[in-house]
Amino acid sequence: MKTGIFGGTFDPPHIGHILLAQKAKQQCKLDRIILLPSAVPPHKKSHLSGFHRLELARITAEEYGFELCDWEYKKKSPSYTIETISYMKTLYPGDQLYFIIGGDSMLDFEKWYRWEELITMCSFIVGIRKQSELDAVNAAAADKRRRFGADITVLDIIPVDISSTEIRETGDLSEVPPRVREYIIKNKLY
């Protein structure tokens, strides 16, 4: 099977996340998408507790036909992608794993923990949020393919420039799924 793993803080999950996951599944012919909310992201601060972000990801997974993995939440310590992929390989032996990331992550990839090893462990699917980053993302992906034999697909996707930070700062919930919006309002999260 071809399994897409979409990790993130999901603080909150929004339409951009959903479109990226759906396009990855369609264009790369994935059998499933697994949302994997990070409990303690090593590279950025999350605003909501891991519990609420896990719940928001669960709601999103149910609403859009994805699966949910709570491994990083249960781990309760910083999770590096290489550890997550190693775990997912034991959970889904024999599956081809595809890690779904944004263009900004591809541009910063060489800053990731043990990235040279990670790049050999799974395939990568990259979606851009801004048209202006497309050339740089394509160049970074081509460089990794040439130097390391990496399997990287840059999606043919119309960029959707939505950020969780902007949603939190403005309080505008128009770009989050309806059930996620209901949960946020009910629990007064932002």
CYANA upper distance limits for C-alpha pairs under 8 A (distance plus 0.5 A):
  1 MET  CA     30 LEU  CA      8.18
  1 MET  CA     31 ASP  CA      6.66
  1 MET  CA     94 GLY  CA      8.00
  1 MET  CA     95 ASP  CA      5.36
  1 MET  CA     96 GLN  CA      6.76
  2 LYS  CA     29 LYS  CA      8.03
  2 LYS  CA     30 LEU  CA      5.39
  2 LYS  CA     31 ASP  CA      5.76
  2 LYS  CA     32 ARG  CA      7.47
  2 LYS  CA     95 ASP  CA      6.24
  2 LYS  CA     96 GLN  CA      5.39
  2 LYS  CA     97 LEU  CA      6.69
  2 LYS  CA     98 TYR  CA      7.86
  3 THR  CA     30 LEU  CA      6.36
  3 THR  CA     31 ASP  CA      6.44
  3 THR  CA     32 ARG  CA      5.73
  3 THR  CA     33 ILE  CA      6.59
  3 THR  CA     34 ILE  CA      7.91
  3 THR  CA     95 ASP  CA      6.96
  3 THR  CA     96 GLN  CA      6.65
  3 THR  CA     97 LEU  CA      5.57
  3 THR  CA     98 TYR  CA      6.55
  4 GLY  CA     24 ALA  CA      8.27
  4 GLY  CA     25 LYS  CA      7.79
  4 GLY  CA     30 LEU  CA      6.89
  4 GLY  CA     31 ASP  CA      8.33
  4 GLY  CA     32 ARG  CA      6.57
  4 GLY  CA     33 ILE  CA      5.08
  4 GLY  CA     34 ILE  CA      6.58
  4 GLY  CA     97 LEU  CA      6.54
  4 GLY  CA     98 TYR  CA      5.15
  4 GLY  CA     99 PHE  CA      6.40
  4 GLY  CA    100 ILE  CA      7.10
  5 ILE  CA     33 ILE  CA      6.37
  5 ILE  CA     34 ILE  CA      5.40
  5 ILE  CA     35 LEU  CA      6.74
  5 ILE  CA     36 LEU  CA      7.41
  5 ILE  CA     97 LEU  CA      7.64
  5 ILE  CA     98 TYR  CA      6.51
  5 ILE  CA     99 PHE  CA      5.39
  5 ILE  CA    100 ILE  CA      6.44
  6 PHE  CA     21 ALA  CA      7.79
  6 PHE  CA     33 ILE  CA      7.50
  6 PHE  CA     34 ILE  CA      6.50
  6 PHE  CA     35 LEU  CA      5.47
  6 PHE  CA     36 LEU  CA      6.39
  6 PHE  CA     99 PHE  CA      6.66
  6 PHE  CA    100 ILE  CA      5.49
  6 PHE  CA    101 ILE  CA      7.55
  7 GLY  CA     35 LEU  CA      6.45
  7 GLY  CA     36 LEU  CA      4.97
  7 GLY  CA     37 PRO  CA      6.09
  7 GLY  CA     38 SER  CA      7.25
  7 GLY  CA     99 PHE  CA      8.35
  7 GLY  CA    100 ILE  CA      7.82
  7 GLY  CA    101 ILE  CA      8.29
  8 GLY  CA     36 LEU  CA      7.10
  8 GLY  CA     37 PRO  CA      5.71
  8 GLY  CA     38 SER  CA      6.27
  9 THR  CA     37 PRO  CA      5.92
  9 THR  CA     38 SER  CA      5.86
  9 THR  CA     39 ALA  CA      8.07
  9 THR  CA     41 PRO  CA      7.52
  9 THR  CA     46 SER  CA      7.12
  9 THR  CA     53 ARG  CA      7.59
 10 PHE  CA     14 HIS  CA      8.32
 10 PHE  CA     37 PRO  CA      6.89
 10 PHE  CA     53 ARG  CA      6.61
 10 PHE  CA     56 LEU  CA      8.01
 10 PHE  CA     57 ALA  CA      7.24
 10 PHE  CA    164 SER  CA      7.91
 11 ASP  CA     46 SER  CA      7.20
 11 ASP  CA     47 HIS  CA      7.41
 11 ASP  CA     48 LEU  CA      7.09
 11 ASP  CA     53 ARG  CA      6.61
 11 ASP  CA    164 SER  CA      6.39
 11 ASP  CA    165 THR  CA      8.38
 12 PRO  CA     53 ARG  CA      7.44
 12 PRO  CA     56 LEU  CA      7.48
 12 PRO  CA    164 SER  CA      6.18
 12 PRO  CA    167 ILE  CA      8.31
 12 PRO  CA    168 ARG  CA      8.38
 12 PRO  CA    176 VAL  CA      8.09
 13 PRO  CA     17 HIS  CA      6.82
 13 PRO  CA     18 ILE  CA      8.36
 13 PRO  CA     56 LEU  CA      7.38
 13 PRO  CA     57 ALA  CA      7.21
 13 PRO  CA     60 THR  CA      7.83
 13 PRO  CA    164 SER  CA      7.60
 13 PRO  CA    176 VAL  CA      7.03
 13 PRO  CA    177 PRO  CA      8.44
 13 PRO  CA    180 VAL  CA      8.24
 14 HIS  CA     18 ILE  CA      7.09
 14 HIS  CA    162 ILE  CA      8.17
 14 HIS  CA    163 SER  CA      8.39
 14 HIS  CA    164 SER  CA      7.62
 14 HIS  CA    175 GLU  CA      6.21
 14 HIS  CA    176 VAL  CA      4.75
 14 HIS  CA    177 PRO  CA      6.91
 15 ILE  CA     19 LEU  CA      6.56
 15 ILE  CA    162 ILE  CA      8.26
 15 ILE  CA    175 GLU  CA      6.08
 15 ILE  CA    176 VAL  CA      6.15
 15 ILE  CA    177 PRO  CA      7.14
 16 GLY  CA     20 LEU  CA      6.62
 16 GLY  CA    160 VAL  CA      6.28
 16 GLY  CA    161 ASP  CA      7.86
 16 GLY  CA    162 ILE  CA      6.48
 16 GLY  CA    163 SER  CA      8.31
 17 HIS  CA     21 ALA  CA      6.74
 18 ILE  CA     22 GLN  CA      6.58
 18 ILE  CA     64 TYR  CA      8.28
 19 LEU  CA     23 LYS  CA      6.47
 20 LEU  CA     24 ALA  CA      6.55
 20 LEU  CA    127 GLY  CA      6.79
 21 ALA  CA     25 LYS  CA      6.69
 21 ALA  CA     33 ILE  CA      7.46
 21 ALA  CA    100 ILE  CA      8.09
 22 GLN  CA     26 GLN  CA      6.67
 23 LYS  CA     27 GLN  CA      6.30
 23 LYS  CA    155 LEU  CA      7.92
 23 LYS  CA    157 ILE  CA      7.71
 24 ALA  CA     28 CYS  CA      6.17
 24 ALA  CA     29 LYS  CA      8.13
 24 ALA  CA     30 LEU  CA      7.81
 24 ALA  CA    100 ILE  CA      8.04
 24 ALA  CA    125 ILE  CA      7.28
 24 ALA  CA    155 LEU  CA      7.47
 25 LYS  CA     29 LYS  CA      5.88
 25 LYS  CA     30 LEU  CA      5.09
 25 LYS  CA     31 ASP  CA      7.65
 25 LYS  CA     32 ARG  CA      7.59
 25 LYS  CA     33 ILE  CA      7.48
 26 GLN  CA     30 LEU  CA      7.30
 27 GLN  CA    155 LEU  CA      7.77
 32 ARG  CA     66 PHE  CA      7.24
 32 ARG  CA     67 GLU  CA      7.87
 33 ILE  CA     66 PHE  CA      5.73
 33 ILE  CA     67 GLU  CA      6.62
 34 ILE  CA     66 PHE  CA      6.35
 34 ILE  CA     67 GLU  CA      5.07
 34 ILE  CA     68 LEU  CA      5.80
 34 ILE  CA     69 CYS  CA      6.99
 35 LEU  CA     57 ALA  CA      7.29
 35 LEU  CA     61 ALA  CA      7.42
 35 LEU  CA     66 PHE  CA      7.38
 35 LEU  CA     67 GLU  CA      6.61
 35 LEU  CA     68 LEU  CA      5.37
 35 LEU  CA     69 CYS  CA      6.72
 36 LEU  CA     57 ALA  CA      8.40
 36 LEU  CA     68 LEU  CA      6.67
 36 LEU  CA     69 CYS  CA      5.65
 36 LEU  CA     70 ASP  CA      6.89
 36 LEU  CA     71 TRP  CA      8.14
 36 LEU  CA     72 GLU  CA      7.73
 37 PRO  CA     50 GLY  CA      8.49
 37 PRO  CA     53 ARG  CA      7.36
 37 PRO  CA     54 LEU  CA      6.52
 37 PRO  CA     57 ALA  CA      7.29
 37 PRO  CA     69 CYS  CA      8.11
 37 PRO  CA     70 ASP  CA      7.45
 37 PRO  CA     72 GLU  CA      7.36
 37 PRO  CA     73 TYR  CA      7.49
 38 SER  CA     50 GLY  CA      7.89
 38 SER  CA     72 GLU  CA      5.86
 38 SER  CA     73 TYR  CA      6.59
 38 SER  CA     79 SER  CA      7.64
 39 ALA  CA     49 SER  CA      8.43
 39 ALA  CA     50 GLY  CA      5.40
 39 ALA  CA     72 GLU  CA      6.07
 39 ALA  CA     73 TYR  CA      4.89
 39 ALA  CA     74 LYS  CA      8.17
 39 ALA  CA     75 LYS  CA      8.07
 39 ALA  CA     76 LYS  CA      6.50
 39 ALA  CA     77 SER  CA      7.66
 39 ALA  CA     78 PRO  CA      7.80
 39 ALA  CA     79 SER  CA      8.33
 40 VAL  CA     46 SER  CA      8.37
 40 VAL  CA     50 GLY  CA      8.00
 40 VAL  CA     72 GLU  CA      8.35
 40 VAL  CA     73 TYR  CA      8.22
 40 VAL  CA     76 LYS  CA      7.05
 40 VAL  CA     77 SER  CA      6.22
 40 VAL  CA     78 PRO  CA      5.25
 40 VAL  CA     79 SER  CA      7.24
 41 PRO  CA     45 LYS  CA      7.26
 41 PRO  CA     46 SER  CA      7.85
 41 PRO  CA     78 PRO  CA      6.22
 41 PRO  CA     79 SER  CA      7.03
 42 PRO  CA     78 PRO  CA      5.78
 42 PRO  CA     79 SER  CA      7.15
 42 PRO  CA     80 TYR  CA      7.61
 48 LEU  CA     52 HIS  CA      6.75
 48 LEU  CA     53 ARG  CA      6.89
 48 LEU  CA    189 LEU  CA      7.90
 49 SER  CA     53 ARG  CA      6.92
 50 GLY  CA     54 LEU  CA      6.41
 50 GLY  CA     73 TYR  CA      6.92
 51 PHE  CA     55 GLU  CA      6.73
 51 PHE  CA     73 TYR  CA      8.26
 52 HIS  CA     56 LEU  CA      6.63
 53 ARG  CA     57 ALA  CA      6.62
 54 LEU  CA     58 ARG  CA      6.57
 54 LEU  CA     70 ASP  CA      7.72
 54 LEU  CA     73 TYR  CA      7.84
 55 GLU  CA     59 ILE  CA      6.71
 56 LEU  CA     60 THR  CA      6.73
 56 LEU  CA    180 VAL  CA      6.44
 56 LEU  CA    183 TYR  CA      8.05
 57 ALA  CA     61 ALA  CA      6.51
 57 ALA  CA     68 LEU  CA      7.77
 58 ARG  CA     62 GLU  CA      6.70
 58 ARG  CA     68 LEU  CA      6.68
 59 ILE  CA     63 GLU  CA      6.60
 59 ILE  CA    179 ARG  CA      7.32
 59 ILE  CA    180 VAL  CA      6.95
 60 THR  CA     64 TYR  CA      6.61
 60 THR  CA     66 PHE  CA      8.21
 60 THR  CA    177 PRO  CA      7.80
 60 THR  CA    179 ARG  CA      8.28
 60 THR  CA    180 VAL  CA      7.37
 61 ALA  CA     65 GLY  CA      6.18
 61 ALA  CA     66 PHE  CA      4.86
 61 ALA  CA     67 GLU  CA      6.08
 61 ALA  CA     68 LEU  CA      6.77
 62 GLU  CA     66 PHE  CA      6.96
 62 GLU  CA     67 GLU  CA      7.99
 63 GLU  CA    179 ARG  CA      8.38
 70 ASP  CA     74 LYS  CA      6.71
 71 TRP  CA     75 LYS  CA      6.59
 72 GLU  CA     76 LYS  CA      7.20
 72 GLU  CA     77 SER  CA      8.29
 72 GLU  CA     79 SER  CA      6.94
 72 GLU  CA     84 THR  CA      8.11
 75 LYS  CA     79 SER  CA      8.35
 79 SER  CA     83 GLU  CA      7.14
 79 SER  CA     84 THR  CA      7.38
 80 TYR  CA     84 THR  CA      6.97
 80 TYR  CA    113 TYR  CA      7.19
 81 THR  CA     85 ILE  CA      6.56
 81 THR  CA    113 TYR  CA      8.21
 81 THR  CA    118 LEU  CA      8.20
 82 ILE  CA     86 SER  CA      6.62
 82 ILE  CA    113 TYR  CA      7.94
 82 ILE  CA    114 ARG  CA      7.52
 82 ILE  CA    115 TRP  CA      8.19
 82 ILE  CA    117 GLU  CA      8.38
 82 ILE  CA    118 LEU  CA      6.00
 83 GLU  CA     87 TYR  CA      6.70
 84 THR  CA     88 MET  CA      6.60
 85 ILE  CA     89 LYS  CA      6.61
 85 ILE  CA    121 MET  CA      7.93
 85 ILE  CA    122 CYS  CA      8.08
 86 SER  CA     90 THR  CA      7.27
 87 TYR  CA     91 LEU  CA      6.87
 88 MET  CA     92 TYR  CA      6.40
 89 LYS  CA     93 PRO  CA      5.84
 89 LYS  CA     94 GLY  CA      8.27
 89 LYS  CA     95 ASP  CA      8.09
 89 LYS  CA     97 LEU  CA      8.22
 96 GLN  CA    122 CYS  CA      7.70
 96 GLN  CA    123 SER  CA      8.25
 97 LEU  CA    122 CYS  CA      5.84
 97 LEU  CA    123 SER  CA      6.68
 98 TYR  CA    122 CYS  CA      6.35
 98 TYR  CA    123 SER  CA      5.09
 98 TYR  CA    124 PHE  CA      5.67
 98 TYR  CA    125 ILE  CA      6.94
 99 PHE  CA    122 CYS  CA      7.42
 99 PHE  CA    123 SER  CA      6.72
 99 PHE  CA    124 PHE  CA      5.30
 99 PHE  CA    125 ILE  CA      6.58
100 ILE  CA    124 PHE  CA      6.41
100 ILE  CA    125 ILE  CA      5.21
100 ILE  CA    126 VAL  CA      6.47
100 ILE  CA    127 GLY  CA      8.29
101 ILE  CA    105 SER  CA      6.69
101 ILE  CA    106 MET  CA      7.66
101 ILE  CA    124 PHE  CA      7.76
101 ILE  CA    125 ILE  CA      6.70
101 ILE  CA    126 VAL  CA      5.54
101 ILE  CA    127 GLY  CA      7.01
102 GLY  CA    106 MET  CA      7.20
102 GLY  CA    126 VAL  CA      5.88
102 GLY  CA    127 GLY  CA      5.44
102 GLY  CA    128 ILE  CA      6.16
102 GLY  CA    129 ARG  CA      7.66
103 GLY  CA    107 LEU  CA      6.87
103 GLY  CA    126 VAL  CA      6.36
103 GLY  CA    127 GLY  CA      6.12
103 GLY  CA    128 ILE  CA      5.10
103 GLY  CA    129 ARG  CA      7.39
103 GLY  CA    133 GLU  CA      7.62
103 GLY  CA    134 LEU  CA      8.24
103 GLY  CA    137 VAL  CA      6.39
104 ASP  CA    108 ASP  CA      6.87
104 ASP  CA    128 ILE  CA      8.10
104 ASP  CA    137 VAL  CA      8.39
105 SER  CA    109 PHE  CA      6.16
106 MET  CA    126 VAL  CA      7.66
106 MET  CA    137 VAL  CA      6.95
106 MET  CA    140 ALA  CA      7.41
106 MET  CA    141 ALA  CA      7.74
107 LEU  CA    136 ALA  CA      7.89
107 LEU  CA    137 VAL  CA      6.69
107 LEU  CA    140 ALA  CA      6.88
108 ASP  CA    112 TRP  CA      7.80
109 PHE  CA    115 TRP  CA      7.40
110 GLU  CA    115 TRP  CA      6.57
110 GLU  CA    116 GLU  CA      8.31
111 LYS  CA    115 TRP  CA      7.87
114 ARG  CA    118 LEU  CA      6.76
115 TRP  CA    119 ILE  CA      6.47
116 GLU  CA    120 THR  CA      7.65
117 GLU  CA    121 MET  CA      7.33
118 LEU  CA    122 CYS  CA      7.61
119 ILE  CA    123 SER  CA      7.92
119 ILE  CA    148 PHE  CA      8.23
119 ILE  CA    150 ALA  CA      6.58
120 THR  CA    148 PHE  CA      8.32
120 THR  CA    150 ALA  CA      7.01
122 CYS  CA    151 ASP  CA      8.13
123 SER  CA    150 ALA  CA      7.61
123 SER  CA    151 ASP  CA      5.40
123 SER  CA    152 ILE  CA      6.41
124 PHE  CA    151 ASP  CA      6.77
124 PHE  CA    152 ILE  CA      5.18
124 PHE  CA    153 THR  CA      6.75
125 ILE  CA    152 ILE  CA      6.33
125 ILE  CA    153 THR  CA      5.35
125 ILE  CA    154 VAL  CA      6.46
125 ILE  CA    155 LEU  CA      7.40
126 VAL  CA    152 ILE  CA      7.83
126 VAL  CA    153 THR  CA      6.60
126 VAL  CA    154 VAL  CA      5.19
126 VAL  CA    155 LEU  CA      6.46
127 GLY  CA    154 VAL  CA      6.62
127 GLY  CA    155 LEU  CA      5.92
127 GLY  CA    156 ASP  CA      8.39
127 GLY  CA    157 ILE  CA      7.42
127 GLY  CA    159 PRO  CA      8.37
128 ILE  CA    133 GLU  CA      7.43
128 ILE  CA    134 LEU  CA      7.10
128 ILE  CA    137 VAL  CA      8.40
128 ILE  CA    155 LEU  CA      8.30
128 ILE  CA    157 ILE  CA      7.95
128 ILE  CA    159 PRO  CA      6.30
128 ILE  CA    160 VAL  CA      8.42
129 ARG  CA    133 GLU  CA      8.33
129 ARG  CA    159 PRO  CA      5.16
129 ARG  CA    160 VAL  CA      5.75
129 ARG  CA    161 ASP  CA      5.42
129 ARG  CA    162 ILE  CA      7.90
130 LYS  CA    134 LEU  CA      7.75
130 LYS  CA    159 PRO  CA      5.88
130 LYS  CA    160 VAL  CA      7.46
130 LYS  CA    161 ASP  CA      6.42
131 GLN  CA    158 ILE  CA      8.49
131 GLN  CA    159 PRO  CA      6.59
133 GLU  CA    137 VAL  CA      6.56
134 LEU  CA    138 ASN  CA      6.55
135 ASP  CA    139 ALA  CA      6.63
136 ALA  CA    140 ALA  CA      6.63
137 VAL  CA    141 ALA  CA      6.59
137 VAL  CA    154 VAL  CA      8.31
138 ASN  CA    142 ALA  CA      6.53
138 ASN  CA    154 VAL  CA      7.36
139 ALA  CA    143 ASP  CA      6.60
140 ALA  CA    144 LYS  CA      6.87
141 ALA  CA    145 ARG  CA      6.70
141 ALA  CA    152 ILE  CA      6.74
141 ALA  CA    153 THR  CA      8.35
141 ALA  CA    154 VAL  CA      8.09
142 ALA  CA    146 ARG  CA      6.61
143 ASP  CA    147 ARG  CA      6.49
144 LYS  CA    148 PHE  CA      5.95
144 LYS  CA    149 GLY  CA      7.24
144 LYS  CA    150 ALA  CA      6.21
145 ARG  CA    149 GLY  CA      5.01
145 ARG  CA    150 ALA  CA      4.92
145 ARG  CA    151 ASP  CA      6.96
145 ARG  CA    152 ILE  CA      7.51
146 ARG  CA    150 ALA  CA      8.08
162 ILE  CA    166 GLU  CA      7.85
162 ILE  CA    167 ILE  CA      8.49
162 ILE  CA    175 GLU  CA      8.16
163 SER  CA    167 ILE  CA      6.96
164 SER  CA    168 ARG  CA      6.68
165 THR  CA    169 GLU  CA      6.59
166 GLU  CA    170 THR  CA      6.45
166 GLU  CA    171 GLY  CA      8.49
167 ILE  CA    171 GLY  CA      5.97
167 ILE  CA    172 ASP  CA      6.04
167 ILE  CA    173 LEU  CA      6.90
167 ILE  CA    175 GLU  CA      8.37
168 ARG  CA    172 ASP  CA      8.09
168 ARG  CA    190 TYR  CA      6.52
171 GLY  CA    190 TYR  CA      6.91
173 LEU  CA    181 ARG  CA      6.80
176 VAL  CA    180 VAL  CA      6.85
176 VAL  CA    181 ARG  CA      6.53
177 PRO  CA    181 ARG  CA      6.63
178 PRO  CA    182 GLU  CA      6.78
179 ARG  CA    183 TYR  CA      6.79
180 VAL  CA    184 ILE  CA      6.71
181 ARG  CA    185 ILE  CA      6.67
182 GLU  CA    186 LYS  CA      6.46
183 TYR  CA    187 ASN  CA      6.55
184 ILE  CA    188 LYS  CA      6.23
184 ILE  CA    189 LEU  CA      5.71
184 ILE  CA    190 TYR  CA      7.56
185 ILE  CA    189 LEU  CA      7.27
185 ILE  CA    190 TYR  CA      8.46
